[in-house]
C-alpha cells in the first residue's frame, strides 16, 4: 500500500443472532430451539431469528405467517428492547477497555480501531479473540469478528465464520480476497444492485475491478466511484466514536391492508408527528423527506423529495409526505407506511476520495 494511504487495524464485532440469543440466555427452556423474536400475531414481522430457526429459512423482516410455514415448530417470543440495550452497554464497556475508538452501528455490532490500543497489543486478531472470550465469559453470549485494514473489509470478514468465529484478512491478502469475493458479499451491494451487476457480467470482485471509473459512474451513478475504490482495498473512512446521525424515521404496520390514499392520510399524520417529536428531541432538522411504502405482497417502494431548507415541523413533513403519496398510483394495497428525514443539519460535507494506487505492505503485524 502506498505510504501515504493509512493502514489501520480495524475489528468489526458482530453479535451472533443477538436478540434471539439474549432471549435464549434469559430463558434456558428456549436454548437449542427455533425461536423468532417478534412476528407473532396476524400481521407480525420478525425482528430476529435464532440459528436453529435460520436453518429452515426463517430470517428477520419476514412475516410470521411465512416463517411458521417454513418452520412449524417455531416459537415466537416478544421483543424486550430494554434488556437488549442493557446487554449492549455491557458489551461496549468491554470494547472501551481496549480502545476509545469505538463506532457502534447498532445494539449488536461495532467497529473498533485498535491500531494503537490500551493493552499495547500489536495483534488485532489476538485482541478480537480476547474480546470475544470476555463477552462470552462476562455476558454469556457469543460474538463473531472480522479483522483487517479498513472498515469495509472487516465488516465483510466478520460474516465468514459465524457463529462464534473470526476471520483475519491480512494486508498482503486484501487484493486476492476482494478479487475472489462474490459481488453479493460486498458491503453496499444490495439485492437489486447485485442482479444488475450479474446482468452486466460482474460476478466477482475481479470482474468489478475490470470496469473503469467512467463505466461504473455511467452504470451505477454516485455509487460507481465507491465500487471502484473498495474493490481495490481503498476505504479511508475512519472509526468515528461519536457517530453522526444521518437519518431519523418512524413507521407503522397496519392491522388491515389499506387500499386507498384517503385512508392513509390519518396514519401519515401520526407518523409525521412521531418523526417531528424525534427530530425535536434529537435537536436536529432535515431537508429530505422519504416516504416508505410496503405493499401487501411485501414489495417495497420509496419516494423522496429534498426541500431547499431544514424542517422538523409536523405540518411541513406531513404535506411533503402527502405530495409523495399522490406522486404516482399505488401498486397494490398497503401494509406499512413510514416517513424518514435525512440530509440532516448534523452532516459534514463529504470530501472526495483521493485517487491512490494500492500496493502491499508485508510487515504489518495482525
Secondary structure in CASP SS format (residue, H / E / C, confidence):
PFRMAT SS
TARGET T0000
AUTHOR 0000-0000-0000
METHOD secondary structure of the structure
MODEL  1
X C 1.00
X C 1.00
X C 1.00
X C 1.00
X C 1.00
X C 1.00
X C 1.00
X C 1.00
X C 1.00
X E 1.00
X E 1.00
X E 1.00
X E 1.00
X E 1.00
X E 1.00
X C 1.00
X C 1.00
X H 1.00
X H 1.00
X H 1.00
X H 1.00
X H 1.00
X H 1.00
X H 1.00
X H 1.00
X H 1.00
X C 1.00
X H 1.00
X H 1.00
X H 1.00
X C 1.00
X C 1.00
X C 1.00
X C 1.00
X E 1.00
X E 1.00
X E 1.00
X E 1.00
X C 1.00
X C 1.00
X C 1.00
X C 1.00
X C 1.00
X C 1.00
X E 1.00
X E 1.00
X E 1.00
X E 1.00
X E 1.00
X C 1.00
X H 1.00
X H 1.00
X H 1.00
X H 1.00
X C 1.00
X C 1.00
X C 1.00
X C 1.00
X C 1.00
X C 1.00
X C 1.00
X C 1.00
X E 1.00
X H 1.00
X H 1.00
X H 1.00
X H 1.00
X H 1.00
X H 1.00
X H 1.00
X C 1.00
X C 1.00
X C 1.00
X C 1.00
X E 1.00
X E 1.00
X E 1.00
X C 1.00
X C 1.00
X C 1.00
X H 1.00
X H 1.00
X H 1.00
X H 1.00
X H 1.00
X H 1.00
X H 1.00
X H 1.00
X H 1.00
X H 1.00
X H 1.00
X H 1.00
X H 1.00
X H 1.00
X H 1.00
X C 1.00
X C 1.00
X C 1.00
X C 1.00
X C 1.00
X C 1.00
X E 1.00
X E 1.00
X E 1.00
X E 1.00
X E 1.00
X C 1.00
X C 1.00
X E 1.00
X E 1.00
X E 1.00
X E 1.00
X E 1.00
X C 1.00
X C 1.00
X C 1.00
X C 1.00
X C 1.00
X C 1.00
X C 1.00
X C 1.00
X C 1.00
X C 1.00
X H 1.00
X H 1.00
X H 1.00
X H 1.00
X H 1.00
X H 1.00
X H 1.00
X H 1.00
X H 1.00
X H 1.00
X H 1.00
X H 1.00
X H 1.00
X H 1.00
X H 1.00
X C 1.00
X C 1.00
X C 1.00
X C 1.00
X E 1.00
X E 1.00
X E 1.00
X E 1.00
X E 1.00
X E 1.00
X C 1.00
X C 1.00
X H 1.00
X H 1.00
X H 1.00
X H 1.00
X H 1.00
X H 1.00
X H 1.00
X C 1.00
X C 1.00
X C 1.00
X C 1.00
X C 1.00
X C 1.00
X C 1.00
X C 1.00
X E 1.00
X E 1.00
X E 1.00
X C 1.00
X C 1.00
X H 1.00
X H 1.00
X H 1.00
X H 1.00
X H 1.00
X H 1.00
X H 1.00
X H 1.00
X H 1.00
X H 1.00
X C 1.00
X E 1.00
X H 1.00
X H 1.00
X H 1.00
X C 1.00
X C 1.00
X C 1.00
X C 1.00
X C 1.00
X H 1.00
X H 1.00
X H 1.00
X H 1.00
X H 1.00
X H 1.00
X H 1.00
X H 1.00
X H 1.00
X C 1.00
X C 1.00
X C 1.00
X C 1.00
X E 1.00
X H 1.00
X H 1.00
X H 1.00
X H 1.00
X H 1.00
X C 1.00
X C 1.00
X C 1.00
X H 1.00
X H 1.00
X H 1.00
X H 1.00
X H 1.00
X H 1.00
X H 1.00
X H 1.00
X C 1.00
X C 1.00
X H 1.00
X H 1.00
X H 1.00
X H 1.00
X H 1.00
X H 1.00
X H 1.00
X H 1.00
X C 1.00
X C 1.00
X C 1.00
X C 1.00
X C 1.00
X C 1.00
X C 1.00
X C 1.00
X C 1.00
X C 1.00
X C 1.00
X C 1.00
X C 1.00
X C 1.00
X C 1.00
X C 1.00
X E 1.00
X E 1.00
X E 1.00
X E 1.00
X E 1.00
X E 1.00
X E 1.00
X E 1.00
X E 1.00
X E 1.00
X E 1.00
X E 1.00
X C 1.00
X C 1.00
X H 1.00
X H 1.00
X H 1.00
X H 1.00
X H 1.00
X H 1.00
X H 1.00
X H 1.00
X H 1.00
X H 1.00
X H 1.00
X H 1.00
X H 1.00
X H 1.00
X H 1.00
X H 1.00
X H 1.00
X H 1.00
X H 1.00
X H 1.00
X H 1.00
X H 1.00
X C 1.00
X C 1.00
X C 1.00
X E 1.00
X E 1.00
X E 1.00
X E 1.00
X E 1.00
X E 1.00
X E 1.00
X E 1.00
X E 1.00
X E 1.00
X C 1.00
X C 1.00
X C 1.00
X C 1.00
X E 1.00
X E 1.00
X E 1.00
X E 1.00
X E 1.00
X E 1.00
X E 1.00
X E 1.00
X E 1.00
X E 1.00
X E 1.00
X E 1.00
X C 1.00
X C 1.00
X H 1.00
X H 1.00
X H 1.00
X H 1.00
X H 1.00
X H 1.00
X H 1.00
X H 1.00
X H 1.00
X H 1.00
X H 1.00
X H 1.00
X C 1.00
X C 1.00
X C 1.00
X C 1.00
X C 1.00
X C 1.00
X C 1.00
X C 1.00
X E 1.00
X E 1.00
X E 1.00
X E 1.00
X E 1.00
X E 1.00
X E 1.00
X E 1.00
X E 1.00
X E 1.00
X E 1.00
X C 1.00
X C 1.00
X C 1.00
X C 1.00
X C 1.00
X C 1.00
X C 1.00
X C 1.00
X C 1.00
X C 1.00
X C 1.00
X C 1.00
X C 1.00
X C 1.00
X C 1.00
X C 1.00
X C 1.00
X C 1.00
X C 1.00
X C 1.00
X C 1.00
X C 1.00
END
